[in-house]
Amino acid sequence: QLRLLESGGGLVQPGGSLRLSCTVSETIFNFNAMGWYRQAPGKQRDMVATITLTGTTNYADSVKGRFTISKDNAKNTVYLQMNNLSPEDTAVYYCKTGPRTWMPHDDGVWGQGTQVTVSS
């Protein structure tokens, strides 16, 4: 089964930094894109950042200039570097695959999520 394992979440003070990792059980070349999403209590799950097969990145307006998505194809791993964190960034962060290259209508697969808490 396709599995996504997130790590790196935890408690950090405002202004601090954290790096999330998502390791996939298949080569990430299988997917047109990878992404990070987040969901705060009582709110919808929103896109944070995505990266395509060719390395093109997109970010939510709320994280532009602070977060960076990257990937290591050899390690089948996607990263989210989060800097200058604010309490508003507190959420469960989820890794997600995009469609498989040969299944363009596939909705992808979610990881289990990792908690990020920004608090004094």
Secondary structure, 3 states (H helix, E strand, C coil): CCCEEEECCEEECCCCCEEEEEEECCCHHHECEEEEEEECCCCCCEEEEEEECCCCEEECHHHCCCEEEEEEHHHCEEEEEECCCCHHHCEEEEEEECCECCCCCCCCCECCCEEEEECC
